[in-house]
């Protein structure tokens, strides 16, 4: 069964065709800079790898181009669009309406639209990807996999804010959580590594331009660092993470910001960028190693925040068996892993610097022999997780033609 996985961002489309259940990637690629004159289409198969600069006005044009490459006699991997059994869509925000993967119908689409205000950069693009895919792959089942679904197991004591009850009841203001597809994928891998699926206490650390942490107890998310929107918690590329909410009022009342400008400051001009003028951690680490004190300070602030959450989530679970580092920074930044794990001897967490220097495998254990807690670097694969969930959904609905 061939499953097309689509991740439609605000100006990009990531895609893969994955053969299930073998998990073989048949083709993959990226359409980036949609809406700009210098749009780029990356397309890769087992025998072909290309990069084309084009003008792609919108997501519809982008997906049409992707379909053309997939069906091309020269570089294609399918002879008909009907070969795609299902299109799995990553949808960032499902609110409290979706706790699992679902077949997309008009009601699901309407729910996604109603959540635009909670994820204005992501849900509209996700929705457009669905609309386009319904036309291009009209015979395929359309499936939504929600980033928030994994976190629907978080108990009320963790997801409810201490604000008037009617704001939860009437306006659904609460912690939702994000990066759930990634956290679910890597935590399942860690549970397999531990070999005790019924009793496990795991802290999953997803570090990229957007970052988050999840406490995963016995395979279930019980707390998470992102909240009502993907802006709280850890220090991120351009997002501040945790901050005193009164700062927003101060910016508006005393410094002349509008509410919109204050929101933009905290989401687009803060975090590592606000501290250093750089948003790419590789540049920050390089500058720090050359003596840039602002960059050194930014790394200290970033890793200290992660360390605090480790302590909090260990307390929430009454222990920890494994810590996972994943995503672009988590998988590749040895310095960040080293600084996060330093001085955690009270939890019997100890990193092995030599093991930490080579994490090229899919799963790498980097703890020392003396460490009671496993420290795992696990390469996340959100596309495979989406394909697996789509496959399982279609298998469970045996009446569906596939």
Buried (B, 14 or more C-beta within 10 A) or exposed (E): BBBBBBBBBBBBBBBBBBBBEEEEBBBBBBBBBBBEEEBBBBBBBEEBEEEEEBEBEEBBBBBBBBBBBBBEEEBBBBEEBEBBBBBBBBBBBBBEBBBBBBBBEEEBBEBBEEBBEBBEBBBBBBBBBBBBBBEBBEEBBBBBBBBBBBBBBBEEEBBBEEEEEEEBEEEBBBBBBBBBBBBBBBBBBBBEBBEEEEEBBBBBBBBBBBBBBBBBBBBBBBBBBBBBBBBBBBBBBBBBBBEEEEBBEEBBEEEEBEEEBBBBBBBBBBBBBBBBEBBBBEBBBEBBEEEBEEBBEBBEBBBEBBBEBBBBBBEBBEEBBBBBBBBBBBBBBBBBBBBBBEEBEEBEBBBBEEBBEEBEEEBBBBBBEEBEBBBBBBBBBBBBBBBBBBBBBBEEEEEEEE
